[in-house]
Amino acid sequence: MKKIFIEYRNLTILYVSVALVLLLLSVIFQSKLLPTAFSFLTLFGVFLNSIFLRSGQLLFAASALIYIIMAQNESFYGEIVLYSLFFIFYTVSFIRWKRKKFQISSVSFFQFIIIILFGVIFTVVYYWFLSQINTSQILLNSLSTTIACLAVFCTTNKKWQQFYFWIAISMIQIILWLTTFSINDIGNLPVVIVNIFLVAINIYNLIVWKKKFKNIHSPAAGG
């Protein structure tokens, strides 16, 4: 374990720095316990996943359970459904996770059409469903769940375009949790902070994955 952290020294320093900033802001603004716990679990889950450690999936699963409770408190029922699916996905990934040869693929034209059709149809249907159960912030909940489904599809199939969806999810969740702020209550601040970081790290991942995909499939590489 120590050897791995030394190998990824710069990445370790980055995540520890972000964690310290997150902790400092959480203390200053007296953040709530659950959002703070969710943010730290997510942050270090992303870190462990980045250095190919299986335990990252376990942290994601734990953070999903906490998020479900948070969403219930805010009547974000669409998010409850979404993170219930995430919990299952992360748990299965933890059990089946194996380090394999790094391969990247791209979304085909046919898959792109299916993604567009699924996105439109699912969002409309899910919006109607959430409107029947008195969900708060219906549109944001609907978009978040739709995009998450597409993100999981692309991630499972090692598509470099997955990061477009992960970036979009974090941006939506920033807006979603900002709506819970009031003059006297910004206890959900850690959720916003960690998603801002996730936007940045996923933009970086998008650039890296796209570059690697092009290098693998360039004429010089014999792709």
Phi and psi in degrees as a GROMACS rama.xvg file:
@    title "Ramachandran Plot"
@    xaxis  label "Phi"
@    yaxis  label "Psi"
@TYPE xy
-60.5255  -38.9569  LYS-2
-62.4945  -38.9067  LYS-3
-64.8243  -45.0661  ILE-4
-63.9421  -35.1905  PHE-5
-67.8318  -40.5543  ILE-6
-61.0501  -38.1129  GLU-7
-107.367  48.032  TYR-8
-57.7053  -50.2604  ARG-9
-63.0449  -40.242  ASN-10
-66.2636  -39.5913  LEU-11
-61.4609  -44.8915  THR-12
-61.2609  -41.6819  ILE-13
-59.9141  -50.2524  LEU-14
-68.832  -37.2246  TYR-15
-64.3462  -39.7721  VAL-16
-62.9315  -44.5883  SER-17
-63.0839  -40.4157  VAL-18
-62.5661  -40.3323  ALA-19
-66.9577  -40.1455  LEU-20
-64.1614  -42.9375  VAL-21
-61.6477  -43.4688  LEU-22
-63.5747  -44.7813  LEU-23
-60.8213  -47.1177  LEU-24
-66.9422  -34.8102  LEU-25
-64.3898  -38.6747  SER-26
-71.3215  -45.3896  VAL-27
-60.4494  -44.3847  ILE-28
-96.0008  9.27028  PHE-29
51.9319  54.7802  GLN-30
-66.4296  156.665  SER-31
-71.782  156.452  LYS-32
-64.8211  -49.0679  LEU-33
-63.4722  -47.9213  LEU-34
-59.423  -37.4016  PRO-35
-66.2472  -45.4215  THR-36
-62.6469  -43.5659  ALA-37
-58.3613  -45.2359  PHE-38
-64.2328  -42.7919  SER-39
-69.6608  -40.159  PHE-40
-62.9132  -42.5208  LEU-41
-65.3221  -45.4144  THR-42
-58.4219  -50.1246  LEU-43
-78.2843  -21.4899  PHE-44
-65.8063  -43.3654  GLY-45
-62.8939  -41.2007  VAL-46
-62.4494  -50.3197  PHE-47
-63.5524  -36.2944  LEU-48
-66.0076  -36.069  ASN-49
-66.0869  -29.4445  SER-50
-104.184  21.6602  ILE-51
63.6277  35.8516  PHE-52
-100.506  129.139  LEU-53
-59.6836  -30.2765  ARG-54
-65.1722  -15.8677  SER-55
-59.9379  -37.5524  GLY-56
-65.5253  -33.0118  GLN-57
-67.9014  -39.3219  LEU-58
-65.7534  -38.2281  LEU-59
-61.7332  -41.5958  PHE-60
-63.1683  -42.7005  ALA-61
-65.0971  -40.7283  ALA-62
-66.3158  -32.182  SER-63
-64.7367  -40.1567  ALA-64
-63.3543  -42.3326  LEU-65
-65.4414  -40.5875  ILE-66
-62.9506  -36.8427  TYR-67
-59.8101  -42.6317  ILE-68
-65.3194  -42.531  ILE-69
-61.823  -43.886  MET-70
-64.6915  -37.6938  ALA-71
-61.6024  -40.6522  GLN-72
-64.6477  -27.6764  ASN-73
-102.482  3.96515  GLU-74
62.3386  32.5574  SER-75
-90.3814  74.4973  PHE-76
-67.6202  -30.5848  TYR-77
-63.1176  -37.0973  GLY-78
-68.5188  -31.2107  GLU-79
-63.9114  -45.5072  ILE-80
-61.8121  -45.5202  VAL-81
-58.9203  -50.0889  LEU-82
-78.1275  -17.6456  TYR-83
-67.2197  -41.0788  SER-84
-66.8158  -40.2866  LEU-85
-61.0594  -41.0691  PHE-86
-59.589  -44.6729  PHE-87
-63.3226  -45.1823  ILE-88
-60.1895  -46.8317  PHE-89
-69.6143  -37.6739  TYR-90
-64.2311  -45.4011  THR-91
-63.7364  -40.5812  VAL-92
-63.1442  -38.4858  SER-93
-63.9809  -41.0806  PHE-94
-70.2804  -40.44  ILE-95
-99.1615  -4.29012  ARG-96
-60.4581  130.515  TRP-97
-142.083  145.441  LYS-98
-80.7433  114.797  ARG-99
-119.021  173.719  LYS-100
-59.9685  132.965  LYS-101
-71.0985  116.219  PHE-102
-131.428  140.19  GLN-103
-126.563  137.014  ILE-104
-125.812  176.397  SER-105
-126.237  153.672  SER-106
-68.7538  126.742  VAL-107
-77.9948  168.311  SER-108
-61.1154  -41.8227  PHE-109
-63.0596  -44.2476  PHE-110
-63.7134  -36.7889  GLN-111
-61.3525  -43.6372  PHE-112
-63.2439  -43.541  ILE-113
-62.5159  -40.8901  ILE-114
-60.8946  -44.5167  ILE-115
-62.9098  -47.8507  ILE-116
-63.4405  -45.9466  LEU-117
-60.444  -44.5474  PHE-118
-58.748  -45.9595  GLY-119
-68.1546  -50.9999  VAL-120
-64.9556  -47.2991  ILE-121
-63.9581  -41.2498  PHE-122
-62.0329  -44.5286  THR-123
-63.7148  -47.47  VAL-124
-64.9592  -43.769  VAL-125
-69.5051  -34.6138  TYR-126
-60.454  -45.0347  TYR-127
-62.2457  -43.8352  TRP-128
-60.587  -46.4845  PHE-129
-66.6539  -30.5661  LEU-130
-67.3707  -20.6517  SER-131
-84.1519  -13.6135  GLN-132
-118.968  23.798  ILE-133
57.877  48.0003  ASN-134
-80.7977  142.077  THR-135
-83.1713  144.905  SER-136
51.5119  59.7954  GLN-137
-59.4638  -47.0858  ILE-138
-61.4577  -46.6911  LEU-139
-63.71  -40.385  LEU-140
-62.5845  -42.0603  ASN-141
-65.9965  -46.6404  SER-142
-64.0409  -40.7615  LEU-143
-60.9989  -44.976  SER-144
-67.7776  -42.7256  THR-145
-60.6326  -50.0197  THR-146
-63.8716  -36.5945  ILE-147
-63.7528  -40.561  ALA-148
-60.1924  -42.8057  CYS-149
-68.7638  -35.9229  LEU-150
-64.3632  -43.841  ALA-151
-63.8556  -40.3278  VAL-152
-59.4085  -48.8791  PHE-153
-67.9791  -37.1016  CYS-154
-66.6877  -45.4329  THR-155
-60.3245  -34.4886  THR-156
-98.6756  13.2113  ASN-157
57.0013  40.0585  LYS-158
-83.381  133.285  LYS-159
-68.3292  -21.2823  TRP-160
-70.641  -7.37558  GLN-161
-53.4101  -34.5159  GLN-162
-71.0937  -22.9193  PHE-163
-58.9771  -42.155  TYR-164
-72.6519  -40.5662  PHE-165
-64.9375  -36.9734  TRP-166
-63.2742  -45.023  ILE-167
-62.8769  -40.8943  ALA-168
-61.4511  -45.9739  ILE-169
-62.7897  -39.7633  SER-170
-65.1067  -40.8129  MET-171
-65.3675  -40.9131  ILE-172
-69.6749  -29.2324  GLN-173
-61.7083  -48.1642  ILE-174
-64.3482  -43.7771  ILE-175
-58.4592  -47.5447  LEU-176
-80.4936  -19.8178  TRP-177
-66.2137  -28.1143  LEU-178
-68.3652  -15.4289  THR-179
-88.3411  -6.66148  THR-180
-73.8253  147.388  PHE-181
-138.419  175.405  SER-182
-57.9764  -36.6126  ILE-183
-105.517  2.96353  ASN-184
-146.483  106.85  ASP-185
-126.09  40.5723  ILE-186
-65.1399  -18.5127  GLY-187
-91.2758  13.8319  ASN-188
-52.9514  -41.1084  LEU-189
-56.593  -34.2508  PRO-190
-63.8244  -40.9535  VAL-191
-66.8929  -44.6795  VAL-192
-61.7454  -47.1061  ILE-193
-67.044  -32.2291  VAL-194
-73.2261  -31.669  ASN-195
-62.5351  -43.0495  ILE-196
-64.2041  -40.3633  PHE-197
-64.7144  -34.1018  LEU-198
-60.283  -47.7558  VAL-199
-63.7406  -46.9711  ALA-200
-68.5339  -32.7343  ILE-201
-76.8483  -27.2748  ASN-202
-64.7117  -42.6588  ILE-203
-61.8387  -46.5055  TYR-204
-61.6864  -37.8863  ASN-205
-60.2779  -46.65  LEU-206
-62.3903  -44.7776  ILE-207
-64.8936  -48.497  VAL-208
-64.2108  -41.8425  TRP-209
-64.6927  -40.7617  LYS-210
-64.38  -43.743  LYS-211
-65.0859  -38.9092  LYS-212
-61.6582  -45.2536  PHE-213
-64.819  -38.7843  LYS-214
-65.3464  -40.5044  ASN-215
-65.6446  -38.5792  ILE-216
-101.95  12.4813  HIS-217
-74.9111  152.983  SER-218
-54.7951  -36.6009  PRO-219
-64.7715  -28.7509  ALA-220
-88.1896  -5.14555  ALA-221
79.0086  18.6231  GLY-222
